[in-house]
Amino acid sequence: MTTPPTPNPQAPGLQHAPLPHGNGQQAPVGYYASPIPLRPATLTDAIASEWTKIRSVRSTVWTLGVMLIVVLGLGLLIAAMITLTDSDLGDVPELSFGFFGVLLGSICVITLGVLTITSEYGTGLIRTTLTACPSRTRVLTAKAAVFFVLTFAVTTVSATVVAVVQASLLHGKEPRMDDWLRATLGVGLYVALLGLLSLAVGALVRHSAGAVTIMIGVVLLPLVLGIFMFSRSLAGLREAFFMYSIPSQLSAFYNTSVTGFGPSGWDSLWIMLGVTAVAMGAAYAVLERRDV
């Protein structure tokens, strides 16, 4: 058994250094103390950290890349096919054909929202994150802010490109300013909130496959259940499923409806905002109480 080495006070390069808290005390003789001052992590630091994470992982590139391909490719393909076949659109709004690409692309946003938080639980990185920034509220706020801004920007830009190209190709009635805002800005806000809802579900479930499955069920299950509700006693429930399903809410931004009735104008945005706020509140509460 050997005796552990003791620091040599006369060793070159080792000297007294102020403690990092700046209270004038000296470090023990023979031990090095970094002259770099330490400070508590702030929300800005957490946002910078989350931005580094989300832009450096492959899941972001794949999910948002596929989303761009689906939104742009499908939207422009539909416009080109209508132009080539010289189809009569009748009363169909010119900007409504972007709906199909955005609906499919939202699945990619849902996946990224879930992975933004569940991937850290899967790898154990969440322990390092919460050690560096013990405030769990700040960590979740930083993740939500970075994810929301990124997905909002990508969705809005892609939806705007599709809307502009479709309007120029179809040469129909000029859309009103409110139609433009809902088909671009409104769609971007709605899809970003849907992704934020997915992030909240991921924080609650803490399992990637489980959270993605739940969110896909939220998107598709109301329509599927409504289709098979043949009983007259379930007519009211069937109508509610159709009216408030995600596809029906999203179609309202394009002045159309997949069911013939449901939210209109900006109503869908306020509905999603309320649901997401409740889910995020639950995620904050659970994250503070659970152990990692």
C-alpha positions in Angstrom: 0.0 0.0 0.0 1.5 3.3 -1.0 1.0 6.7 0.6 -0.9 9.1 -1.7 1.3 12.0 -2.9 1.0 15.3 -1.2 1.2 18.6 -3.0 4.6 20.2 -2.9 4.2 23.9 -1.9 7.6 24.7 -3.5 6.7 23.1 -6.9 7.1 25.6 -9.7 4.0 27.0 -11.4 1.8 26.4 -8.3 0.9 29.6 -6.4 -1.8 31.2 -4.4 -4.8 32.2 -6.5 -8.0 33.9 -5.6 -11.1 31.7 -5.2 -13.5 32.0 -8.1 -16.1 33.8 -6.0 -13.9 36.8 -5.7 -14.1 37.1 -1.9 -10.3 37.6 -1.5 -9.6 34.3 0.0 -6.6 32.2 -1.1 -6.7 28.7 -2.5 -4.9 26.1 -0.4 -1.1 26.0 -1.0 -0.1 23.7 -3.8 -3.6 23.6 -5.5 -4.5 25.4 -8.6 -7.6 27.6 -8.8 -8.7 28.9 -12.1 -8.6 32.7 -12.5 -11.7 32.5 -14.7 -14.7 33.7 -12.6 -17.6 31.4 -12.2 -21.2 32.6 -12.4 -24.6 30.9 -12.3 -26.0 29.8 -15.6 -28.6 32.2 -17.1 -31.4 31.7 -19.5 -29.2 33.1 -22.3 -26.6 30.5 -21.5 -29.2 27.8 -21.6 -30.6 29.0 -24.9 -27.1 29.1 -26.4 -26.5 25.5 -25.2 -29.8 24.3 -26.6 -29.1 26.0 -29.9 -25.8 24.2 -30.1 -27.4 20.9 -29.4 -30.3 21.2 -31.9 -28.2 22.4 -34.8 -25.5 19.8 -34.3 -27.5 16.6 -34.1 -28.5 14.6 -37.2 -32.1 14.3 -36.2 -32.7 18.0 -36.9 -31.2 17.8 -40.4 -33.2 14.7 -41.3 -36.5 15.8 -39.9 -36.5 19.4 -41.1 -34.9 18.3 -44.4 -37.7 15.8 -45.1 -40.3 18.4 -44.0 -38.9 20.9 -46.6 -39.0 18.2 -49.3 -42.5 17.2 -48.5 -44.0 20.7 -48.1 -42.2 22.2 -51.1 -42.3 19.2 -53.3 -45.9 18.2 -52.7 -47.2 21.8 -52.8 -45.4 22.7 -56.0 -46.2 19.4 -57.7 -50.0 19.9 -57.1 -49.8 23.4 -58.5 -47.8 22.2 -61.6 -50.3 19.3 -62.2 -53.3 21.7 -62.1 -51.6 24.1 -64.4 -50.6 21.5 -67.0 -54.1 19.9 -67.0 -55.8 23.3 -67.1 -58.2 22.1 -64.4 -61.2 24.3 -63.4 -60.7 25.2 -59.8 -64.2 26.8 -59.4 -64.5 28.3 -55.9 -61.4 26.4 -54.5 -59.0 28.9 -52.9 -55.7 29.1 -54.8 -53.6 28.9 -51.6 -55.4 25.8 -50.3 -53.2 23.3 -52.1 -50.3 23.9 -49.7 -52.4 22.2 -47.0 -51.4 18.6 -48.1 -47.7 19.2 -47.8 -47.9 21.0 -44.5 -50.1 18.3 -43.0 -47.6 15.6 -43.9 -44.6 17.8 -43.0 -46.1 18.4 -39.5 -45.3 14.7 -38.7 -41.6 15.6 -39.1 -42.0 18.6 -36.7 -43.8 16.3 -34.2 -40.9 13.9 -34.4 -38.3 16.6 -33.9 -40.2 18.1 -31.0 -40.3 14.8 -29.2 -36.6 14.0 -29.9 -35.5 17.5 -28.6 -36.0 16.3 -25.1 -36.4 12.5 -25.1 -33.1 11.9 -26.8 -31.3 13.3 -23.7 -33.2 10.9 -21.5 -32.3 8.0 -23.8 -28.6 8.8 -23.7 -28.4 10.1 -20.1 -27.2 13.5 -21.3 -30.1 15.0 -19.3 -28.0 14.5 -16.1 -25.2 16.6 -17.5 -27.6 19.2 -18.7 -29.2 19.6 -15.3 -25.8 19.5 -13.6 -24.6 22.5 -15.7 -28.0 24.2 -15.3 -29.8 23.0 -12.1 -32.9 25.1 -12.8 -35.2 22.6 -14.6 -37.6 25.4 -15.5 -34.8 27.3 -17.3 -33.7 24.2 -19.2 -37.2 23.4 -20.5 -37.9 27.1 -21.3 -34.6 27.2 -23.3 -35.5 24.0 -25.2 -39.0 25.3 -26.0 -37.8 28.7 -27.1 -35.1 27.4 -29.5 -37.3 24.7 -30.9 -40.3 27.0 -31.4 -38.3 29.7 -33.2 -36.5 27.2 -35.5 -39.6 25.3 -36.5 -41.6 28.5 -36.9 -39.0 30.0 -39.2 -38.7 26.8 -41.4 -42.4 26.2 -41.7 -43.2 29.9 -42.4 -40.6 30.2 -45.1 -41.5 26.9 -46.8 -45.3 27.7 -46.7 -44.6 31.2 -48.1 -42.6 29.8 -51.0 -45.4 27.4 -51.8 -48.1 30.0 -51.6 -46.2 32.5 -53.8 -45.5 29.9 -56.5 -49.0 28.5 -56.5 -50.6 32.0 -56.8 -48.3 32.8 -59.7 -48.9 29.5 -61.5 -52.7 29.3 -61.1 -53.5 32.9 -62.1 -56.8 32.8 -60.2 -58.5 35.4 -58.1 -56.0 37.4 -56.1 -56.0 36.2 -52.4 -56.7 38.8 -49.8 -54.1 39.9 -47.3 -55.8 37.9 -44.5 -55.6 34.8 -46.7 -51.9 35.3 -47.2 -51.2 35.8 -43.5 -53.1 32.7 -42.5 -51.5 30.5 -45.2 -48.0 31.7 -44.2 -47.6 33.2 -40.8 -50.7 31.4 -39.3 -49.5 28.0 -40.6 -46.0 28.6 -39.2 -47.4 29.5 -35.8 -49.8 26.5 -35.7 -47.2 23.9 -36.8 -44.6 25.3 -34.3 -47.2 25.1 -31.5 -48.0 21.6 -32.5 -44.3 20.7 -32.3 -44.2 22.5 -28.9 -47.1 20.3 -27.8 -45.0 17.3 -28.9 -42.0 18.5 -26.8 -44.3 18.8 -23.8 -45.6 15.2 -24.3 -42.0 14.1 -24.7 -41.1 15.7 -21.3 -44.1 13.9 -19.7 -43.5 10.5 -21.3 -39.6 10.6 -21.5 -39.7 7.9 -24.2 -39.2 8.7 -27.9 -41.3 6.0 -29.5 -44.1 6.3 -26.9 -44.3 10.1 -27.3 -44.2 10.0 -31.1 -46.9 7.3 -31.1 -49.1 9.4 -28.8 -48.8 12.5 -31.0 -49.5 10.6 -34.2 -52.6 9.3 -32.5 -53.6 12.9 -31.6 -53.3 13.9 -35.2 -55.0 10.9 -36.9 -57.1 9.1 -34.3 -60.1 11.6 -34.0 -60.7 11.3 -37.8 -60.4 7.6 -37.8 -62.7 7.1 -34.8 -65.2 9.6 -36.3 -65.4 7.6 -39.5 -66.5 4.4 -37.7 -69.1 6.1 -35.4 -72.3 5.1 -37.2 -74.6 5.2 -34.3 -77.0 8.1 -34.1 -76.3 8.4 -30.4 -72.7 9.1 -31.2 -73.4 11.8 -33.8 -72.5 14.6 -31.5 -69.2 13.0 -30.5 -68.4 12.2 -34.1 -69.0 15.8 -35.1 -66.7 17.0 -32.4 -64.0 14.6 -33.5 -64.2 15.8 -37.0 -64.5 19.5 -36.1 -61.5 19.7 -33.7 -59.1 17.2 -35.4 -55.7 18.5 -36.3 -56.3 18.2 -40.1 -59.6 20.1 -39.8 -58.0 22.8 -37.7 -55.1 23.1 -40.1 -57.3 23.3 -43.1 -59.0 26.4 -41.7 -55.9 28.4 -42.4 -56.5 27.7 -46.1 -60.1 28.7 -46.2 -61.2 25.1 -46.7 -62.2 22.2 -44.6 -61.7 18.4 -44.7 -65.0 17.8 -43.0 -67.2 20.6 -44.3 -67.5 22.3 -40.9 -65.2 23.2 -38.1 -63.0 26.1 -36.9 -62.6 29.0 -39.3 -60.2 32.0 -39.6 -57.7 32.1 -36.7 -59.8 30.0 -34.3 -57.5 27.0 -34.8 -54.5 29.0 -33.6 -56.2 29.9 -30.3 -57.3 26.3 -29.8 -53.8 25.0 -30.3 -52.3 27.7 -28.1 -54.6 26.8 -25.2 -53.9 23.0 -25.5 -50.1 23.6 -25.7 -50.1 26.0 -22.7 -51.9 23.3 -20.6 -49.4 20.6 -21.8 -46.4 22.8 -21.1 -47.7 23.6 -17.7 -48.0 19.9 -16.9 -44.5 19.3 -18.3 -43.0 22.0 -16.0 -44.8 20.6 -13.0 -43.7 17.0 -13.7 -40.1 18.0 -14.5 -39.7 19.7 -11.2 -40.9 16.7 -9.2 -39.4 13.8 -11.0 -35.9 12.5 -10.6 -33.7 12.2 -13.7 
